Amino acid sequence: MKKLAILITLFAVTGIALSASSALAEDEIRDIVFPTERTVSYTDDFGEPRAGHSHEGIDLMGDHLTPLYAAVDGTVSYIVIPEASWGYAVVLKDSDGWTYHYLHLNNDNPGTDDGMGGPEQAYAPGIKRGATVAKGQLVGWMGDSGNAEHAGNHLHFEIRKPDGTPINPYQSLLLAEGAAGDLNYTVEIAMNTSPSINKDKGLVNEGGTAPCESGTLVKTDSITTVYYCGADGKRYGFPNDRIYFSWYNDFEDVRPITDQELAAIPFGGNVTYRPGSKMVKLSSLPDVYAVDQNGTLRWISSPTVASMLYGDEWAAEVDDLPDAFFNAYKIGDPIDFSD
């Protein structure tokens, strides 16, 4: 087995994708409760041009008087009374000094669109400067106060760093909203669906005597490549050590065979990453993918999804996939939240 032990240095090793963090936008993500009902609609309109400035939040469009909830545990650091030109607004501050801004709260009396409602129509009872709030606590109601009169009822929601710099709340909102549902892909299910390469590729015995035993690992002294013997009687090569170690922990079960024995086993193709084991990106493209059954690549659309699957250090779980190996894979459906 000494010769097998040196295979690690002989494989063509590909490094962790240094560009993984840039392939998915590096927006800050805060752990928040969704600040209103999930019946609202919203898009990533952060940074869009507005009259004389850029948009520093996300607009969540909804029905008049839709409840608004505290996104975090914290305190009310600012509240607008009387109504300002930008409407009624309240700001919450968490224990880290980050602030969460709610603008355009309701300014109408019940059953009207008169714009004459006072602060009691905008803010929930007990919401005042210095008050302590808990995640999910009612803080007020959606409206169209201030300069939102002709924009429709909505919550303009901002997240700002302790120094006042706004960040894009979109990924935080997606993560908070997704807490109510599930992704249509999980690492555990992906790995359990493919416990072996035979299962992953759907390889079955088609009859006759196979030139090598199904499920065994073989190699010759003359080449460094390790092959998997499939149930279909063909051999499948591991293109590099990263793909090998997505399936196996060591080389202890690799059996040496002669060049003649290897030549007698038809080549079936390359082994692909074990589903769920890693994320991959092509060397020539910025997109990051999760691996699903039989080499199916599923686009990961945001850092939110990546962190939900692989944790905060998800970038360390991204491998560069050389373009030369891409023909063993196919593109599947993107990963998103199920309905």
C-alpha positions as CSV (number, residue, x, y, z in Angstrom):
1,M,0.0,0.0,0.0
2,K,3.0,2.3,0.1
3,K,2.6,3.2,-3.6
4,L,-1.0,4.0,-3.0
5,A,-0.1,6.4,-0.1
6,I,1.8,8.6,-2.5
7,L,-1.1,9.0,-4.9
8,I,-2.2,12.2,-3.1
9,T,1.0,13.9,-4.4
10,L,0.5,12.5,-7.9
11,F,-3.1,13.6,-8.4
12,A,-3.7,16.9,-10.1
13,V,-4.7,18.9,-7.1
14,T,-7.1,21.8,-7.6
15,G,-7.3,24.5,-4.9
16,I,-10.2,25.9,-3.0
17,A,-11.9,28.5,-5.1
18,L,-10.3,31.8,-4.1
19,S,-13.0,33.6,-6.0
20,A,-15.9,31.8,-4.3
21,S,-16.6,34.9,-2.1
22,S,-16.7,37.1,-5.1
23,A,-18.8,34.7,-7.1
24,L,-21.7,35.2,-4.7
25,A,-22.2,38.8,-3.7
26,E,-20.8,39.4,-0.2
27,D,-23.7,41.3,1.3
28,E,-23.8,41.3,5.1
29,I,-26.5,39.0,6.4
30,R,-28.1,39.7,9.8
31,D,-30.1,37.1,11.8
32,I,-33.6,38.8,11.8
33,V,-37.2,37.9,12.1
34,F,-39.1,38.8,8.9
35,P,-40.4,42.3,9.7
36,T,-44.0,41.9,8.4
37,E,-46.3,39.3,7.1
38,R,-45.0,37.0,4.4
39,T,-47.9,38.0,2.1
40,V,-45.9,41.0,1.0
41,S,-44.0,41.3,-2.2
42,Y,-40.5,42.7,-2.7
43,T,-37.5,42.7,-5.0
44,D,-33.9,43.7,-4.6
45,D,-34.3,47.4,-5.2
46,F,-31.5,48.5,-2.9
47,G,-29.3,51.1,-4.5
48,E,-31.8,52.0,-7.2
49,P,-31.8,55.7,-8.1
50,R,-34.3,57.9,-6.4
51,A,-34.7,61.7,-6.6
52,G,-31.3,63.1,-5.6
53,H,-30.2,59.9,-3.9
54,S,-30.0,56.1,-4.1
55,H,-32.4,53.8,-2.4
56,E,-31.0,52.7,0.9
57,G,-33.5,50.0,1.8
58,I,-35.9,47.4,0.5
59,D,-39.6,48.2,-0.1
60,L,-42.0,45.5,1.0
61,M,-45.3,46.1,-0.7
62,G,-48.4,45.0,1.1
63,D,-51.9,45.8,2.3
64,H,-52.9,48.8,4.3
65,L,-52.4,48.1,8.1
66,T,-50.4,45.0,7.6
67,P,-48.7,44.4,11.0
68,L,-45.0,45.2,11.3
69,Y,-42.8,43.2,13.7
70,A,-39.5,43.8,15.5
71,A,-36.7,42.2,13.4
72,V,-34.5,41.9,16.4
73,D,-34.3,42.0,20.2
74,G,-33.3,45.5,21.1
75,T,-34.6,49.0,22.0
76,V,-36.4,51.7,20.2
77,S,-33.6,54.2,19.5
78,Y,-35.7,56.7,17.4
79,I,-39.3,57.4,16.7
80,V,-40.9,60.1,14.5
81,I,-43.5,62.2,16.2
82,P,-45.1,64.2,14.7
83,E,-45.2,62.9,11.2
84,A,-42.2,64.1,9.1
85,S,-41.9,64.6,5.3
86,W,-40.8,60.9,5.1
87,G,-43.7,59.8,7.2
88,Y,-43.9,58.0,10.5
89,A,-40.8,56.0,11.2
90,V,-39.3,53.9,14.0
91,V,-35.7,52.7,14.5
92,L,-34.7,49.7,16.5
93,K,-31.1,49.1,17.8
94,D,-29.8,45.6,18.6
95,S,-27.1,44.7,21.2
96,D,-24.3,45.0,18.6
97,G,-25.3,48.6,17.7
98,W,-26.9,47.8,14.3
99,T,-30.1,49.6,13.5
100,Y,-33.3,48.6,11.7
101,H,-35.4,51.3,10.2
102,Y,-39.1,51.2,9.5
103,L,-40.5,54.0,7.3
104,H,-43.9,55.1,6.0
105,L,-46.0,53.6,8.8
106,N,-49.7,54.2,8.7
107,N,-51.1,57.8,9.0
108,D,-54.8,57.1,8.3
109,N,-57.7,56.9,10.6
110,P,-59.5,53.6,10.6
111,G,-61.5,52.9,7.4
112,T,-60.0,56.0,5.6
113,D,-57.1,57.2,3.5
114,D,-57.3,60.6,5.1
115,G,-53.7,61.0,6.2
116,M,-55.0,62.4,9.5
117,G,-54.3,59.6,11.8
118,G,-51.9,60.4,14.7
119,P,-49.0,58.3,16.1
120,E,-51.5,56.0,17.8
121,Q,-52.5,54.8,14.3
122,A,-48.8,54.2,13.3
123,Y,-47.2,52.6,16.3
124,A,-48.3,49.7,18.5
125,P,-49.0,50.5,22.2
126,G,-45.8,50.8,24.2
127,I,-43.6,51.7,21.3
128,K,-41.7,54.8,22.4
129,R,-38.1,55.9,22.5
130,G,-36.1,53.7,24.9
131,A,-38.6,50.9,25.0
132,T,-37.3,47.4,24.9
133,V,-38.6,45.2,22.1
134,A,-38.4,41.4,21.5
135,K,-38.0,39.7,18.1
136,G,-41.4,39.3,16.5
137,Q,-43.1,41.9,18.7
138,L,-45.7,44.2,17.0
139,V,-44.2,47.6,16.5
140,G,-46.8,49.2,14.1
141,W,-48.8,49.0,10.9
142,M,-47.9,49.4,7.3
143,G,-49.1,52.6,5.5
144,D,-48.2,55.2,3.0
145,S,-47.3,58.1,5.2
146,G,-45.0,61.0,4.2
147,N,-43.8,61.0,0.6
148,A,-45.2,57.4,0.0
149,E,-48.7,58.6,-0.5
150,H,-48.6,57.9,-4.2
151,A,-46.3,54.9,-4.0
152,G,-48.8,52.5,-2.4
153,N,-48.8,51.0,1.1
154,H,-45.4,49.5,1.9
155,L,-42.7,49.2,4.5
156,H,-39.4,50.8,3.6
157,F,-36.9,48.6,5.6
158,E,-33.3,49.5,6.2
159,I,-30.4,47.8,8.0
160,R,-27.5,50.0,9.0
161,K,-24.1,49.2,10.6
162,P,-23.2,50.9,13.9
163,D,-21.5,53.6,12.0
164,G,-24.7,54.4,10.1
165,T,-23.6,52.8,6.8
166,P,-26.6,51.1,5.1
167,I,-26.3,47.5,3.9
168,N,-28.5,45.7,1.5
169,P,-31.2,44.0,3.6
170,Y,-32.3,41.7,0.7
171,Q,-30.3,38.6,1.7
172,S,-31.3,39.0,5.4
173,L,-34.9,39.2,4.4
174,L,-34.7,36.1,2.2
175,L,-33.1,34.2,5.0
176,A,-35.8,35.3,7.4
177,E,-38.5,34.5,5.0
178,G,-37.0,31.2,4.2
179,A,-37.1,30.2,7.9
180,A,-40.8,29.5,7.3
181,G,-40.1,27.0,4.5
182,D,-37.5,24.6,3.2
183,L,-34.9,24.7,0.5
184,N,-35.6,22.2,-2.3
185,Y,-32.2,20.7,-1.7
186,T,-30.4,19.6,1.5
187,V,-26.9,18.3,2.1
188,E,-28.2,15.3,4.1
189,I,-30.7,14.1,1.6
190,A,-28.3,14.6,-1.3
191,M,-25.7,12.4,0.4
192,N,-28.1,9.8,1.6
193,T,-29.6,9.5,-1.9
194,S,-26.1,8.5,-3.2
195,P,-24.5,6.2,-0.7
196,S,-22.4,4.6,-3.5
197,I,-21.2,5.5,-7.0
198,N,-23.3,2.7,-8.3
199,K,-26.4,4.3,-6.8
200,D,-25.4,7.8,-7.8
201,K,-24.9,6.9,-11.4
202,G,-27.7,4.3,-11.6
203,L,-25.3,1.6,-12.6
204,V,-26.8,-2.0,-12.7
205,N,-25.6,-5.4,-13.8
206,E,-26.8,-5.9,-17.3
207,G,-26.0,-9.6,-17.3
208,G,-22.9,-11.6,-18.1
209,T,-19.6,-11.9,-16.3
210,A,-18.2,-8.6,-15.2
211,P,-14.4,-8.1,-15.6
212,C,-14.1,-6.7,-12.1
213,E,-16.2,-6.9,-9.0
214,S,-18.8,-4.2,-8.6
215,G,-17.9,-1.6,-6.0
216,T,-14.2,-2.3,-5.9
217,L,-11.4,0.2,-6.4
218,V,-8.5,-0.7,-8.6
219,K,-5.3,0.8,-10.1
220,T,-2.1,-0.3,-11.8
221,D,1.5,0.4,-10.9
222,S,2.0,2.3,-14.2
223,I,-0.5,5.0,-13.7
224,T,-1.7,7.1,-10.8
225,T,-5.4,7.0,-11.6
226,V,-7.8,5.0,-9.3
227,Y,-10.8,3.5,-10.9
228,Y,-14.2,2.4,-9.5
229,C,-15.6,-0.8,-10.8
230,G,-19.3,-0.3,-11.6
231,A,-22.1,-2.7,-11.5
232,D,-22.4,-2.4,-15.2
233,G,-18.9,-4.0,-15.7
234,K,-17.2,-0.7,-16.6
235,R,-14.5,1.3,-14.8
236,Y,-14.9,4.9,-13.8
237,G,-11.9,7.1,-13.1
238,F,-11.4,9.7,-10.3
239,P,-10.2,12.8,-12.1
240,N,-8.4,14.2,-9.0
241,D,-8.0,13.6,-5.3
242,R,-10.8,16.0,-4.2
243,I,-13.4,14.0,-6.0
244,Y,-11.9,10.7,-4.6
245,F,-12.0,12.0,-1.1
246,S,-15.6,13.1,-1.5
247,W,-16.4,9.4,-1.6
248,Y,-13.6,7.7,0.4
249,N,-11.5,8.6,3.5
250,D,-8.3,6.7,2.4
251,F,-6.8,4.4,-0.1
252,E,-6.9,1.2,2.1
253,D,-9.4,-0.6,-0.1
254,V,-7.7,0.1,-3.5
255,R,-6.6,-3.2,-5.1
256,P,-3.6,-3.3,-7.5
257,I,-4.2,-5.0,-10.9
258,T,-2.1,-5.5,-14.0
259,D,-2.2,-3.3,-17.0
260,Q,-3.7,-6.2,-19.0
261,E,-6.4,-6.6,-16.4
262,L,-7.2,-2.9,-16.5
263,A,-7.3,-2.8,-20.3
264,A,-9.9,-5.6,-20.2
265,I,-12.3,-3.4,-18.3
266,P,-14.2,-1.0,-20.5
267,F,-14.0,2.7,-19.6
268,G,-17.4,4.1,-18.5
269,G,-16.5,7.7,-17.8
270,N,-15.4,9.9,-14.8
271,V,-16.6,9.8,-11.3
272,T,-18.3,13.0,-10.2
273,Y,-18.3,14.6,-6.7
274,R,-20.5,12.9,-4.2
275,P,-23.8,14.8,-3.9
276,G,-23.8,17.1,-0.9
277,S,-20.1,16.8,-0.2
278,K,-18.9,20.0,-1.8
279,M,-20.0,23.0,-3.8
280,V,-18.2,23.6,-7.1
281,K,-17.5,26.4,-9.5
282,L,-16.1,26.2,-13.0
283,S,-12.7,27.8,-13.5
284,S,-14.2,30.0,-16.3
285,L,-17.5,31.0,-14.7
286,P,-18.4,32.8,-11.5
287,D,-21.5,30.7,-10.6
288,V,-21.4,28.4,-7.6
289,Y,-23.2,25.1,-7.7
290,A,-24.3,22.3,-5.3
291,V,-23.8,18.8,-6.6
292,D,-26.9,16.6,-6.9
293,Q,-27.3,13.0,-8.1
294,N,-25.4,11.8,-11.1
295,G,-23.3,14.9,-11.5
296,T,-26.2,17.3,-11.7
297,L,-25.1,20.9,-10.9
298,R,-27.7,23.1,-9.2
299,W,-27.0,26.8,-9.1
300,I,-26.8,28.5,-5.7
301,S,-28.2,31.9,-6.2
302,S,-27.0,33.8,-3.1
303,P,-24.8,33.7,0.0
304,T,-28.0,33.2,2.0
305,V,-28.7,29.8,0.3
306,A,-25.0,28.8,0.6
307,S,-24.8,29.6,4.3
308,M,-28.1,27.7,4.9
309,L,-26.6,24.7,3.3
310,Y,-23.0,24.8,4.5
311,G,-22.8,27.4,7.3
312,D,-21.1,30.7,7.6
313,E,-17.8,29.3,6.3
314,W,-19.4,28.0,3.1
315,A,-16.7,29.5,0.9
316,A,-14.2,26.9,2.3
317,E,-16.5,24.2,0.9
318,V,-16.2,25.4,-2.7
319,D,-13.9,23.5,-5.1
320,D,-12.8,24.7,-8.5
321,L,-13.9,22.3,-11.2
322,P,-11.6,22.4,-14.2
323,D,-13.5,23.0,-17.4
324,A,-12.0,19.8,-18.8
325,F,-14.1,17.8,-16.3
326,F,-17.4,19.6,-17.1
327,N,-18.6,17.1,-19.7
328,A,-19.2,14.6,-16.8
329,Y,-21.8,17.0,-15.3
330,K,-25.1,18.5,-16.4
331,I,-27.0,21.6,-15.2
332,G,-30.2,21.1,-13.2
333,D,-32.8,23.3,-11.5
334,P,-31.5,26.1,-9.3
335,I,-31.8,25.7,-5.5
336,D,-34.5,27.9,-4.0
337,F,-37.2,27.9,-1.4
338,S,-40.1,25.4,-1.8
339,D,-43.6,26.7,-1.8
